[in-house]
Amino acid sequence: TLQRGAEEQALGSAKLNLSLGGVTVPDKEGATIKGIVHLAGQGIADVLVSDGDLITKTDANGFYWLNSEKRNELAFVILPAGYDVPTVKAMPQFWQPCTLDANTVEQLDFQLLRADNDSHTMLVATDMHLANRNTPKDYVQFADGFVKELTSAYNSAAPGKVYCLNLGDFSWDGYWYDNKFTIPTYKRLLQEVQYPLPVFHLMGNHDNDPYVTGDEAGQVPYRLSLGPNYYSFDLGEAHFVVLDDIDWINTGGAQGIVGARDYNRLVSLQQMEWLAA
């Protein structure tokens, strides 16, 4: 990102996938995504991994293979009970982006950490609508108000691991381009304010791209920054299922033009088939 005073312009991005050193998962016919799920380098059997369409299970070595069309351009581990994933600047590292084309095999590895999370607290947040508006700016209010309150709630939570689930609308699509505050900006803000705990995200209607029409296209900025728009994970005896019930239409949207930002409320057939699997 090029920054000059209060102005900024996104120039591009680079993605780095770090595989477990020295472990090369063998190819398997038809598989375009492969990898290992491991604990300190030791493969873990029977862990579920998905690309949002297919779900597979790791073998005795912790290896997995997906015959993926890479429609979502990512893969994610379905976190099993008794484990965590590393958290980098508030972001649980349960997903990896695909960086190669759909016909090229790539290795995406996932590290797990032992965690006693039978007893845990899930703090729920929603509808921040951060958009670089108001005086003082809404993101300043977010840092000085919400984050401090969240930190207080975190410090006073019951004993055990503490997590956060953000239920969507952390951005405000109508201001993405005019105010230069998009989902990557929100993600950087979490890092800057030192968000105090791991946060899982759920996509809201204001987190779709207002310049594009159609549901899959509208989700792209979200997926590139925050990962799958539907997934699941276990914490102790609780199984969390995160779904996207926004079918983005955005009538009239085009490059440089914010559309009507209309949508249907429904869970797509693709999600239902994935959930059934």
Accessible surface in RSA format (square Angstrom, percent):
REM  Atomic radii and reference values for relative SASA: ProtOr
REM  Chains: A
REM  Algorithm: Lee & Richards
REM  Probe-radius: 1.40
REM  Slices: 20
REM RES _ NUM      All-atoms   Total-Side   Main-Chain    Non-polar    All polar
REM                ABS   REL    ABS   REL    ABS   REL    ABS   REL    ABS   REL
RES THR A   1    83.39  59.3  26.43  26.8  56.97 135.8  11.89  16.0  71.51 108.1
RES LEU A   2    84.78  47.2  80.70  57.7   4.08  10.3  83.71  58.8   1.07   2.9
RES GLN A   3   120.38  67.3  93.74  68.5  26.64  63.4  20.65  43.9  99.74  75.6
RES ARG A   4   180.65  75.9 171.95  87.7   8.70  20.7  73.70 100.7 106.95  64.8
RES GLY A   5    82.18 101.3   0.00   N/A  82.18 101.3  45.37 124.5  36.81  82.4
RES ALA A   6   108.86 100.1  62.41  96.3  46.45 105.7  74.48 104.9  34.38  91.1
RES GLU A   7   105.91  60.8 103.82  78.5   2.09   5.0  51.08  98.8  54.83  44.8
RES GLU A   8    36.78  21.1  31.43  23.8   5.35  12.7  13.79  26.7  22.99  18.8
RES GLN A   9   102.88  57.5 100.45  73.4   2.44   5.8  35.15  74.8  67.74  51.4
RES ALA A  10    77.12  70.9  59.18  91.3  17.94  40.8  59.54  83.8  17.59  46.6
RES LEU A  11   128.88  71.8  90.51  64.8  38.37  96.5  95.32  66.9  33.57  90.3
RES GLY A  12    64.51  79.6   0.00   N/A  64.51  79.6  40.25 110.4  24.27  54.4
RES SER A  13   108.85  92.0  62.62  83.6  46.24 106.5  47.66 101.5  61.19  85.7
RES ALA A  14    96.65  88.9  59.43  91.7  37.22  84.7  66.14  93.1  30.51  80.8
RES LYS A  15    84.31  41.1  55.96  34.3  28.35  67.5  44.52  40.1  39.79  42.4
RES LEU A  16   153.05  85.2 125.37  89.7  27.68  69.6 127.77  89.7  25.28  68.0
RES ASN A  17    43.09  29.7  16.58  16.0  26.51  63.8  12.21  29.4  30.88  29.8
RES LEU A  18   147.66  82.2 131.77  94.3  15.88  39.9 134.33  94.3  13.32  35.9
RES SER A  19    56.39  47.6  31.88  42.5  24.50  56.4  23.05  49.1  33.34  46.7
RES LEU A  20    41.86  23.3  33.02  23.6   8.84  22.2  38.43  27.0   3.43   9.2
RES GLY A  21    70.10  86.4   0.00   N/A  70.10  86.4  42.91 117.7  27.19  60.9
RES GLY A  22    88.15 108.7   0.00   N/A  88.15 108.7  42.13 115.6  46.01 103.1
RES VAL A  23    44.67  29.4  36.66  33.2   8.01  19.3  39.53  34.3   5.14  13.9
RES THR A  24   109.68  78.0  89.77  91.0  19.91  47.4  57.05  76.6  52.63  79.6
RES VAL A  25     0.00   0.0   0.00   0.0   0.00   0.0   0.00   0.0   0.00   0.0
RES PRO A  26    73.86  53.8  64.75  59.0   9.12  33.1  73.86  61.0   0.00   0.0
RES ASP A  27   100.31  70.3  72.77  72.4  27.53  65.1  29.12  68.5  71.18  71.0
RES LYS A  28   110.76  54.0 100.94  61.9   9.83  23.4  67.76  61.0  43.01  45.8
RES GLU A  29   172.68  99.1 142.39 107.7  30.29  72.1  66.25 128.1 106.43  86.9
RES GLY A  30    49.04  60.5   0.00   N/A  49.04  60.5  33.01  90.6  16.03  35.9
RES ALA A  31     4.63   4.3   0.73   1.1   3.89   8.9   0.73   1.0   3.89  10.3
RES THR A  32    19.82  14.1  19.82  20.1   0.00   0.0  19.82  26.6   0.00   0.0
RES ILE A  33     0.00   0.0   0.00   0.0   0.00   0.0   0.00   0.0   0.00   0.0
RES LYS A  34    19.69   9.6  19.69  12.1   0.00   0.0   7.48   6.7  12.21  13.0
RES GLY A  35     0.00   0.0   0.00   N/A   0.00   0.0   0.00   0.0   0.00   0.0
RES ILE A  36     5.25   3.0   5.25   3.9   0.00   0.0   5.25   3.8   0.00   0.0
RES VAL A  37     0.00   0.0   0.00   0.0   0.00   0.0   0.00   0.0   0.00   0.0
RES HIS A  38    13.50   7.4  13.50   9.4   0.00   0.0   6.92   7.1   6.58   7.7
RES LEU A  39    46.40  25.8  44.35  31.7   2.05   5.2  44.35  31.1   2.05   5.5
RES ALA A  40    94.85  87.2  54.51  84.1  40.33  91.8  68.58  96.6  26.26  69.6
RES GLY A  41    35.74  44.1   0.00   N/A  35.74  44.1  15.92  43.7  19.82  44.4
RES GLN A  42   133.08  74.4 131.10  95.8   1.98   4.7  46.84  99.7  86.24  65.4
RES GLY A  43    16.83  20.8   0.00   N/A  16.83  20.8   0.58   1.6  16.25  36.4
RES ILE A  44    23.45  13.3  20.77  15.5   2.68   6.5  23.45  16.9   0.00   0.0
RES ALA A  45    44.35  40.8  29.06  44.8  15.29  34.8  29.06  40.9  15.29  40.5
RES ASP A  46    99.61  69.8  80.83  80.5  18.78  44.4  20.46  48.1  79.15  78.9
RES VAL A  47     4.32   2.8   3.13   2.8   1.19   2.9   4.32   3.8   0.00   0.0
RES LEU A  48    65.86  36.7  63.60  45.5   2.25   5.7  63.60  44.7   2.25   6.1
RES VAL A  49     0.00   0.0   0.00   0.0   0.00   0.0   0.00   0.0   0.00   0.0
RES SER A  50     0.00   0.0   0.00   0.0   0.00   0.0   0.00   0.0   0.00   0.0
RES ASP A  51     2.39   1.7   1.90   1.9   0.49   1.2   0.94   2.2   1.45   1.4
RES GLY A  52     1.96   2.4   0.00   N/A   1.96   2.4   1.96   5.4   0.00   0.0
RES ASP A  53    54.31  38.0  35.44  35.3  18.87  44.6  23.06  54.3  31.25  31.2
RES LEU A  54    75.21  41.9  72.82  52.1   2.39   6.0  75.21  52.8   0.00   0.0
RES ILE A  55    48.31  27.5  16.70  12.4  31.61  76.2  16.70  12.0  31.61  85.8
RES THR A  56    35.40  25.2  28.30  28.7   7.10  16.9  14.02  18.8  21.38  32.3
RES LYS A  57   117.81  57.5 100.18  61.5  17.63  42.0  44.74  40.3  73.07  77.8
RES THR A  58     3.33   2.4   0.00   0.0   3.33   7.9   0.00   0.0   3.33   5.0
RES ASP A  59    52.77  37.0  42.51  42.3  10.25  24.2  40.01  94.2  12.75  12.7
RES ALA A  60    91.78  84.4  64.40  99.4  27.38  62.3  66.09  93.1  25.69  68.1
RES ASN A  61    86.79  59.9  78.13  75.5   8.66  20.9  11.30  27.2  75.49  73.0
RES GLY A  62     0.00   0.0   0.00   N/A   0.00   0.0   0.00   0.0   0.00   0.0
RES PHE A  63    32.61  16.3  32.30  20.0   0.31   0.8  32.30  19.6   0.31   0.9
RES TYR A  64     0.55   0.3   0.00   0.0   0.55   1.4   0.55   0.4   0.00   0.0
RES TRP A  65    37.83  15.2  28.75  13.9   9.08  21.3  28.75  15.3   9.08  14.7
RES LEU A  66     3.23   1.8   1.76   1.3   1.47   3.7   3.23   2.3   0.00   0.0
RES ASN A  67    89.05  61.4  72.80  70.3  16.25  39.1  22.90  55.1  66.15  63.9
RES SER A  68     4.41   3.7   0.00   0.0   4.41  10.2   0.32   0.7   4.09   5.7
RES GLU A  69   146.10  83.9 131.08  99.2  15.01  35.7  50.07  96.9  96.02  78.4
RES LYS A  70    12.66   6.2   4.68   2.9   7.98  19.0   5.59   5.0   7.07   7.5
RES ARG A  71    61.94  26.0  41.09  20.9  20.85  49.7  44.43  60.7  17.51  10.6
RES ASN A  72     7.34   5.1   5.43   5.2   1.91   4.6   2.11   5.1   5.23   5.1
RES GLU A  73    87.99  50.5  84.12  63.6   3.87   9.2  18.02  34.9  69.97  57.1
RES LEU A  74     2.98   1.7   2.68   1.9   0.30   0.8   2.68   1.9   0.30   0.8
RES ALA A  75     0.00   0.0   0.00   0.0   0.00   0.0   0.00   0.0   0.00   0.0
RES PHE A  76     0.48   0.2   0.48   0.3   0.00   0.0   0.48   0.3   0.00   0.0
RES VAL A  77     0.93   0.6   0.00   0.0   0.93   2.2   0.00   0.0   0.93   2.5
RES ILE A  78    15.25   8.7  12.63   9.4   2.62   6.3  12.63   9.1   2.62   7.1
RES LEU A  79     2.80   1.6   2.61   1.9   0.18   0.5   2.61   1.8   0.18   0.5
RES PRO A  80    31.16  22.7  28.61  26.1   2.55   9.3  31.16  25.7   0.00   0.0
RES ALA A  81    49.63  45.6  34.29  52.9  15.34  34.9  34.51  48.6  15.13  40.1
RES GLY A  82    24.91  30.7   0.00   N/A  24.91  30.7  22.74  62.4   2.17   4.9
RES TYR A  83    23.41  10.9  23.41  13.3   0.00   0.0  12.81   9.6  10.59  13.1
RES ASP A  84    10.80   7.6  10.80  10.7   0.00   0.0   7.21  17.0   3.58   3.6
RES VAL A  85     8.47   5.6   2.47   2.2   6.00  14.5   2.47   2.1   6.00  16.3
RES PRO A  86    31.94  23.3  28.89  26.3   3.04  11.1  31.94  26.4   0.00   0.0
RES THR A  87    59.43  42.3  28.07  28.5  31.36  74.7  21.54  28.9  37.88  57.3
RES VAL A  88    80.57  53.0  76.50  69.3   4.07   9.8  79.35  69.0   1.21   3.3
RES LYS A  89   133.11  64.9 111.04  68.1  22.07  52.5  73.03  65.7  60.07  64.0
RES ALA A  90     7.59   7.0   0.58   0.9   7.00  15.9   2.66   3.7   4.93  13.1
RES MET A  91    15.65   8.1  15.65  10.4   0.00   0.0   9.11   7.7   6.55   8.7
RES PRO A  92     6.82   5.0   5.29   4.8   1.53   5.6   5.29   4.4   1.53   9.5
RES GLN A  93    71.00  39.7  64.73  47.3   6.27  14.9  18.09  38.5  52.91  40.1
RES PHE A  94    13.95   7.0  13.95   8.6   0.00   0.0  13.95   8.5   0.00   0.0
RES TRP A  95    40.14  16.1  30.24  14.6   9.90  23.2  17.44   9.3  22.70  36.8
RES GLN A  96    26.61  14.9  26.58  19.4   0.03   0.1   5.04  10.7  21.57  16.4
RES PRO A  97    25.10  18.3  25.10  22.9   0.00   0.0  25.10  20.7   0.00   0.0
RES CYS A  98     8.04   6.1   1.60   1.8   6.44  15.1   1.60   4.0   6.44   6.9
RES THR A  99    64.58  45.9  29.47  29.9  35.11  83.7  25.90  34.8  38.68  58.5
RES LEU A 100    84.86  47.3  69.97  50.1  14.88  37.4  75.38  52.9   9.47  25.5
RES ASP A 101    90.24  63.2  73.97  73.6  16.27  38.5  50.13 118.0  40.11  40.0
RES ALA A 102    43.85  40.3  34.88  53.8   8.96  20.4  34.88  49.1   8.96  23.7
RES ASN A 103   139.48  96.2 111.66 107.9  27.82  67.0  29.13  70.1 110.34 106.7
RES THR A 104    53.59  38.1  50.04  50.7   3.55   8.5  38.19  51.3  15.40  23.3
RES VAL A 105    55.37  36.4  38.99  35.3  16.39  39.5  38.99  33.9  16.39  44.4
RES GLU A 106    11.78   6.8   6.66   5.0   5.12  12.2  11.34  21.9   0.44   0.4
RES GLN A 107    30.15  16.9  18.59  13.6  11.56  27.5  12.85  27.3  17.30  13.1
RES LEU A 108     0.76   0.4   0.30   0.2   0.46   1.2   0.76   0.5   0.00   0.0
RES ASP A 109     8.75   6.1   3.33   3.3   5.42  12.8   3.59   8.4   5.16   5.1
RES PHE A 110     3.76   1.9   1.38   0.9   2.38   6.2   3.76   2.3   0.00   0.0
RES GLN A 111    73.41  41.1  67.36  49.2   6.05  14.4  11.04  23.5  62.38  47.3
RES LEU A 112     0.00   0.0   0.00   0.0   0.00   0.0   0.00   0.0   0.00   0.0
RES LEU A 113    68.21  38.0  67.88  48.6   0.34   0.8  68.21  47.9   0.00   0.0
RES ARG A 114   163.52  68.7 139.32  71.0  24.20  57.6  56.88  77.7 106.64  64.6
RES ALA A 115    21.47  19.7   7.48  11.5  13.99  31.8  16.03  22.6   5.43  14.4
RES ASP A 116   128.54  90.0  99.22  98.8  29.32  69.3  45.31 106.6  83.23  83.0
RES ASN A 117     1.00   0.7   0.11   0.1   0.89   2.2   0.01   0.0   0.99   1.0
RES ASP A 118   102.31  71.7  79.69  79.3  22.62  53.5  24.08  56.7  78.23  78.0
RES SER A 119    70.15  59.3  62.49  83.4   7.67  17.7  46.74  99.5  23.42  32.8
RES HIS A 120    45.24  24.7  17.85  12.4  27.39  70.1  10.39  10.7  34.85  40.6
RES THR A 121    32.14  22.9  28.25  28.6   3.89   9.3  25.88  34.8   6.26   9.5
RES MET A 122    38.68  20.0  15.38  10.2  23.29  55.5  15.38  13.1  23.29  30.9
RES LEU A 123    33.05  18.4  31.16  22.3   1.89   4.7  33.05  23.2   0.00   0.0
RES VAL A 124    91.56  60.3  56.01  50.7  35.56  85.7  56.49  49.1  35.07  95.1
RES ALA A 125     6.41   5.9   0.76   1.2   5.65  12.9   6.41   9.0   0.00   0.0
RES THR A 126    67.93  48.3  49.84  50.5  18.09  43.1  44.59  59.9  23.34  35.3
RES ASP A 127    72.62  50.9  56.03  55.8  16.59  39.2  20.93  49.3  51.69  51.6
RES MET A 128    32.55  16.9   7.23   4.8  25.32  60.3  15.45  13.1  17.10  22.7
RES HIS A 129    48.50  26.5  44.59  31.0   3.92  10.0  32.55  33.5  15.95  18.6
RES LEU A 130     4.40   2.4   4.40   3.1   0.00   0.0   4.40   3.1   0.00   0.0
RES ALA A 131     0.22   0.2   0.00   0.0   0.22   0.5   0.22   0.3   0.00   0.0
RES ASN A 132    39.86  27.5  36.42  35.2   3.44   8.3   0.80   1.9  39.06  37.8
RES ARG A 133    77.25  32.4  72.75  37.1   4.50  10.7  10.36  14.2  66.89  40.5
RES ASN A 134    79.03  54.5  54.61  52.8  24.42  58.8  23.08  55.5  55.95  54.1
RES THR A 135   136.94  97.4 106.14 107.6  30.80  73.4  74.59 100.2  62.35  94.3
RES PRO A 136    75.69  55.2  69.93  63.7   5.76  20.9  75.69  62.5   0.00   0.0
RES LYS A 137    82.48  40.2  80.80  49.6   1.68   4.0  44.85  40.4  37.64  40.1
RES ASP A 138    15.21  10.7  13.38  13.3   1.83   4.3  11.32  26.6   3.90   3.9
RES TYR A 139    71.94  33.6  71.35  40.6   0.59   1.5  37.83  28.4  34.11  42.0
RES VAL A 140    57.59  37.9  55.48  50.2   2.12   5.1  57.59  50.0   0.00   0.0
RES GLN A 141    84.84  47.4  74.82  54.7  10.01  23.8  35.00  74.5  49.83  37.8
RES PHE A 142     9.94   5.0   4.28   2.7   5.65  14.7   9.49   5.8   0.45   1.3
RES ALA A 143    26.69  24.5  21.45  33.1   5.23  11.9  21.45  30.2   5.23  13.9
RES ASP A 144    84.05  58.9  71.43  71.1  12.63  29.9  22.30  52.5  61.76  61.6
RES GLY A 145    26.02  32.1   0.00   N/A  26.02  32.1  25.62  70.3   0.40   0.9
RES PHE A 146    62.36  31.2  55.75  34.5   6.62  17.2  58.18  35.3   4.18  12.0
RES VAL A 147    10.83   7.1  10.83   9.8   0.00   0.0  10.83   9.4   0.00   0.0
RES LYS A 148   132.23  64.5 123.79  76.0   8.44  20.1  79.12  71.2  53.10  56.6
RES GLU A 149   124.93  71.7 117.08  88.6   7.85  18.7  45.09  87.2  79.85  65.2
RES LEU A 150    14.31   8.0  10.18   7.3   4.13  10.4  13.70   9.6   0.61   1.6
RES THR A 151    45.68  32.5  45.68  46.3   0.00   0.0  39.54  53.1   6.14   9.3
RES SER A 152    68.26  57.7  61.49  82.1   6.77  15.6  30.01  63.9  38.25  53.6
RES ALA A 153    38.71  35.6  30.34  46.8   8.38  19.1  35.93  50.6   2.79   7.4
RES TYR A 154    84.32  39.4  77.55  44.1   6.77  17.6  32.61  24.5  51.71  63.7
RES ASN A 155   110.31  76.1  73.91  71.4  36.40  87.7  29.62  71.3  80.69  78.0
RES SER A 156    91.30  77.1  56.28  75.1  35.02  80.7  49.02 104.4  42.27  59.2
RES ALA A 157    27.97  25.7   1.54   2.4  26.43  60.1  10.88  15.3  17.08  45.2
RES ALA A 158    64.33  59.2  48.86  75.4  15.47  35.2  56.24  79.2   8.09  21.4
RES PRO A 159   121.55  88.6 107.10  97.6  14.45  52.5 118.96  98.2   2.58  16.1
RES GLY A 160    44.47  54.8   0.00   N/A  44.47  54.8  21.76  59.7  22.71  50.9
RES LYS A 161    83.96  41.0  74.61  45.8   9.35  22.3  35.28  31.8  48.69  51.9
RES VAL A 162    11.86   7.8   7.09   6.4   4.76  11.5   7.09   6.2   4.76  12.9
RES TYR A 163     2.72   1.3   2.72   1.6   0.00   0.0   2.72   2.0   0.00   0.0
RES CYS A 164     0.13   0.1   0.13   0.2   0.00   0.0   0.00   0.0   0.13   0.1
RES LEU A 165    19.90  11.1  19.90  14.2   0.00   0.0  19.90  14.0   0.00   0.0
RES ASN A 166     0.00   0.0   0.00   0.0   0.00   0.0   0.00   0.0   0.00   0.0
RES LEU A 167    69.62  38.8  57.81  41.4  11.82  29.7  57.81  40.6  11.82  31.8
RES GLY A 168     1.26   1.6   0.00   N/A   1.26   1.6   1.02   2.8   0.25   0.5
RES ASP A 169    13.97   9.8  13.97  13.9   0.00   0.0   1.48   3.5  12.49  12.5
RES PHE A 170     0.00   0.0   0.00   0.0   0.00   0.0   0.00   0.0   0.00   0.0
RES SER A 171     0.00   0.0   0.00   0.0   0.00   0.0   0.00   0.0   0.00   0.0
RES TRP A 172    68.77  27.6  68.61  33.2   0.17   0.4  63.14  33.7   5.63   9.1
RES ASP A 173     0.97   0.7   0.71   0.7   0.26   0.6   0.00   0.0   0.97   1.0
RES GLY A 174    18.75  23.1   0.00   N/A  18.75  23.1   6.52  17.9  12.23  27.4
RES TYR A 175    64.41  30.1  64.41  36.6   0.00   0.0  35.82  26.9  28.60  35.3
RES TRP A 176     2.18   0.9   1.82   0.9   0.36   0.8   1.82   1.0   0.36   0.6
RES TYR A 177    73.61  34.4  60.14  34.2  13.47  35.1  48.52  36.5  25.09  30.9
RES ASP A 178   118.27  82.8  89.09  88.7  29.17  69.0  22.98  54.1  95.28  95.0
RES ASN A 179    36.52  25.2  29.20  28.2   7.32  17.6   7.26  17.5  29.26  28.3
RES LYS A 180    81.89  40.0  71.78  44.0  10.11  24.1  43.72  39.4  38.17  40.7
RES PHE A 181     8.11   4.1   7.87   4.9   0.24   0.6   7.87   4.8   0.24   0.7
RES THR A 182    30.91  22.0  30.91  31.3   0.00   0.0  21.95  29.5   8.96  13.5
RES ILE A 183     0.00   0.0   0.00   0.0   0.00   0.0   0.00   0.0   0.00   0.0
RES PRO A 184    52.90  38.6  51.50  46.9   1.39   5.1  52.39  43.3   0.51   3.2
RES THR A 185    22.04  15.7  21.27  21.6   0.77   1.8  17.95  24.1   4.09   6.2
RES TYR A 186     0.00   0.0   0.00   0.0   0.00   0.0   0.00   0.0   0.00   0.0
RES LYS A 187    53.05  25.9  53.05  32.5   0.00   0.0  20.23  18.2  32.81  35.0
RES ARG A 188    76.60  32.2  76.49  39.0   0.11   0.3  51.08  69.8  25.53  15.5
RES LEU A 189    13.72   7.6  12.87   9.2   0.85   2.1  13.43   9.4   0.29   0.8
RES LEU A 190     0.47   0.3   0.00   0.0   0.47   1.2   0.00   0.0   0.47   1.3
RES GLN A 191    58.88  32.9  44.74  32.7  14.14  33.7   8.56  18.2  50.31  38.2
RES GLU A 192   129.05  74.1  95.76  72.4  33.29  79.3  48.03  92.9  81.02  66.1
RES VAL A 193    31.76  20.9  11.12  10.1  20.64  49.7  19.42  16.9  12.34  33.5
RES GLN A 194   150.37  84.1 132.85  97.1  17.52  41.7  42.21  89.8 108.17  82.0
RES TYR A 195    13.77   6.4   0.00   0.0  13.77  35.8   0.00   0.0  13.77  17.0
RES PRO A 196    37.03  27.0  11.25  10.3  25.78  93.7  21.30  17.6  15.73  97.8
RES LEU A 197     6.00   3.3   0.20   0.1   5.80  14.6   5.79   4.1   0.21   0.6
RES PRO A 198    19.20  14.0  19.19  17.5   0.01   0.0  19.19  15.8   0.01   0.0
RES VAL A 199     1.62   1.1   0.00   0.0   1.62   3.9   0.00   0.0   1.62   4.4
RES PHE A 200     5.79   2.9   4.49   2.8   1.30   3.4   5.79   3.5   0.00   0.0
RES HIS A 201     8.59   4.7   5.70   4.0   2.89   7.4   1.71   1.8   6.87   8.0
RES LEU A 202    38.52  21.5  38.35  27.4   0.17   0.4  38.52  27.1   0.00   0.0
RES MET A 203     1.25   0.6   0.07   0.0   1.17   2.8   0.00   0.0   1.25   1.6
RES GLY A 204     8.98  11.1   0.00   N/A   8.98  11.1   8.98  24.6   0.00   0.0
RES ASN A 205    23.69  16.3  23.13  22.4   0.56   1.3   0.00   0.0  23.69  22.9
RES HIS A 206    34.91  19.1  34.91  24.3   0.00   0.0  16.53  17.0  18.38  21.4
RES ASP A 207     0.00   0.0   0.00   0.0   0.00   0.0   0.00   0.0   0.00   0.0
RES ASN A 208     1.17   0.8   1.17   1.1   0.00   0.0   0.00   0.0   1.17   1.1
RES ASP A 209    14.15   9.9  14.15  14.1   0.00   0.0   0.00   0.0  14.15  14.1
RES PRO A 210     0.06   0.0   0.06   0.1   0.00   0.0   0.06   0.0   0.00   0.0
RES TYR A 211    29.75  13.9  27.81  15.8   1.94   5.0   8.74   6.6  21.01  25.9
RES VAL A 212    41.47  27.3  38.98  35.3   2.48   6.0  41.47  36.0   0.00   0.0
RES THR A 213    69.82  49.7  56.73  57.5  13.09  31.2  24.21  32.5  45.62  69.0
RES GLY A 214    32.15  39.6   0.00   N/A  32.15  39.6  30.89  84.8   1.26   2.8
RES ASP A 215    31.10  21.8  24.96  24.8   6.14  14.5  12.10  28.5  19.01  19.0
RES GLU A 216    71.50  41.0  68.26  51.6   3.24   7.7  37.74  73.0  33.75  27.6
RES ALA A 217    45.13  41.5  35.11  54.2  10.02  22.8  39.72  55.9   5.41  14.3
RES GLY A 218     0.00   0.0   0.00   N/A   0.00   0.0   0.00   0.0   0.00   0.0
RES GLN A 219    10.26   5.7  10.26   7.5   0.00   0.0   0.04   0.1  10.22   7.7
RES VAL A 220    51.74  34.0  51.49  46.6   0.25   0.6  51.72  44.9   0.02   0.1
RES PRO A 221    26.19  19.1  22.44  20.5   3.75  13.6  25.88  21.4   0.31   1.9
RES TYR A 222     0.85   0.4   0.85   0.5   0.00   0.0   0.00   0.0   0.85   1.1
RES ARG A 223    14.88   6.2  13.50   6.9   1.38   3.3   4.82   6.6  10.07   6.1
RES LEU A 224    85.19  47.4  67.21  48.1  17.98  45.2  68.34  48.0  16.86  45.4
RES SER A 225    11.07   9.4   7.64  10.2   3.43   7.9   2.68   5.7   8.39  11.8
RES LEU A 226    10.81   6.0   0.16   0.1  10.65  26.8   1.70   1.2   9.11  24.5
RES GLY A 227     0.00   0.0   0.00   N/A   0.00   0.0   0.00   0.0   0.00   0.0
RES PRO A 228     5.12   3.7   3.66   3.3   1.46   5.3   4.50   3.7   0.62   3.8
RES ASN A 229     3.94   2.7   3.64   3.5   0.30   0.7   0.22   0.5   3.72   3.6
RES TYR A 230    10.24   4.8   9.68   5.5   0.56   1.5   9.68   7.3   0.56   0.7
RES TYR A 231     3.42   1.6   3.42   1.9   0.00   0.0   2.75   2.1   0.67   0.8
RES SER A 232     6.81   5.8   5.82   7.8   0.99   2.3   1.17   2.5   5.64   7.9
RES PHE A 233     4.01   2.0   4.01   2.5   0.00   0.0   4.01   2.4   0.00   0.0
RES ASP A 234    37.35  26.2  37.35  37.2   0.00   0.0   3.20   7.5  34.16  34.1
RES LEU A 235     0.00   0.0   0.00   0.0   0.00   0.0   0.00   0.0   0.00   0.0
RES GLY A 236     5.57   6.9   0.00   N/A   5.57   6.9   0.73   2.0   4.84  10.8
RES GLU A 237   172.34  98.9 132.88 100.5  39.46  94.0  58.87 113.9 113.48  92.6
RES ALA A 238    38.85  35.7  29.63  45.7   9.22  21.0  37.47  52.8   1.38   3.7
RES HIS A 239   109.15  59.7  78.98  54.9  30.17  77.2  61.70  63.6  47.45  55.2
RES PHE A 240    43.20  21.6  39.62  24.5   3.57   9.3  43.20  26.2   0.00   0.0
RES VAL A 241    62.61  41.2  31.49  28.5  31.12  75.0  31.49  27.4  31.12  84.4
RES VAL A 242     2.69   1.8   2.53   2.3   0.16   0.4   2.69   2.3   0.00   0.0
RES LEU A 243    42.95  23.9  34.25  24.5   8.70  21.9  34.25  24.1   8.70  23.4
RES ASP A 244     2.83   2.0   1.49   1.5   1.34   3.2   0.21   0.5   2.62   2.6
RES ASP A 245    56.76  39.8  56.76  56.5   0.00   0.0  15.60  36.7  41.16  41.0
RES ILE A 246     6.51   3.7   4.37   3.3   2.14   5.2   4.39   3.2   2.12   5.8
RES ASP A 247    37.25  26.1  36.52  36.3   0.73   1.7   3.19   7.5  34.06  34.0
RES TRP A 248     3.35   1.3   0.27   0.1   3.08   7.2   0.27   0.1   3.08   5.0
RES ILE A 249    64.53  36.7  60.38  45.0   4.15  10.0  63.02  45.4   1.52   4.1
RES ASN A 250     0.00   0.0   0.00   0.0   0.00   0.0   0.00   0.0   0.00   0.0
RES THR A 251    81.88  58.2  73.31  74.3   8.57  20.4  67.68  90.9  14.20  21.5
RES GLY A 252    52.96  65.3   0.00   N/A  52.96  65.3  38.90 106.8  14.06  31.5
RES GLY A 253    12.21  15.1   0.00   N/A  12.21  15.1   0.00   0.0  12.21  27.3
RES ALA A 254    44.42  40.8  38.15  58.9   6.27  14.3  44.42  62.6   0.00   0.0
RES GLN A 255   156.92  87.7 130.96  95.7  25.96  61.8  64.74 137.8  92.18  69.9
RES GLY A 256    51.91  64.0   0.00   N/A  51.91  64.0  24.31  66.7  27.60  61.8
RES ILE A 257    99.12  56.4  96.23  71.7   2.89   7.0  99.12  71.4   0.00   0.0
RES VAL A 258    60.06  39.5  37.78  34.2  22.29  53.7  37.78  32.8  22.29  60.4
RES GLY A 259    11.57  14.3   0.00   N/A  11.57  14.3   4.35  11.9   7.22  16.2
RES ALA A 260    69.47  63.9  34.62  53.4  34.85  79.3  47.38  66.7  22.09  58.5
RES ARG A 261    80.45  33.8  71.58  36.5   8.87  21.1   7.22   9.9  73.23  44.4
RES ASP A 262    52.82  37.0  46.53  46.3   6.29  14.9  35.73  84.1  17.10  17.0
RES TYR A 263    61.62  28.8  38.09  21.7  23.53  61.2  19.82  14.9  41.80  51.5
RES ASN A 264    67.68  46.7  64.33  62.2   3.34   8.1  11.64  28.0  56.03  54.2
RES ARG A 265   167.56  70.4 135.98  69.3  31.58  75.2  60.97  83.3 106.58  64.6
RES LEU A 266    82.07  45.7  71.42  51.1  10.65  26.8  80.51  56.5   1.56   4.2
RES VAL A 267    48.68  32.0  30.52  27.6  18.15  43.7  30.52  26.5  18.15  49.2
RES SER A 268    27.22  23.0  24.68  32.9   2.54   5.9  23.82  50.7   3.41   4.8
RES LEU A 269   128.16  71.4 117.70  84.2  10.45  26.3 120.29  84.5   7.87  21.2
RES GLN A 270    71.72  40.1  67.66  49.4   4.06   9.7  25.82  55.0  45.90  34.8
RES GLN A 271     5.47   3.1   5.47   4.0   0.00   0.0   0.26   0.5   5.21   4.0
RES MET A 272    91.17  47.2  87.61  58.0   3.57   8.5  80.78  68.7  10.39  13.8
RES GLU A 273   105.03  60.3  94.20  71.3  10.83  25.8  41.03  79.4  64.00  52.3
RES TRP A 274     7.33   2.9   4.78   2.3   2.55   6.0   5.41   2.9   1.91   3.1
RES LEU A 275    74.52  41.5  53.70  38.4  20.82  52.3  55.15  38.7  19.37  52.1
RES ALA A 276    94.48  86.9  50.20  77.5  44.29 100.7  63.68  89.7  30.80  81.6
RES ALA A 277    86.69  79.7  29.53  45.6  57.15 130.0  50.24  70.8  36.44  96.5
END  Absolute sums over single chains surface
CHAIN  1 A    13353.4      10207.2       3146.2       7434.5       5919.0
END  Absolute sums over all chains
TOTAL         13353.4      10207.2       3146.2       7434.5       5919.0
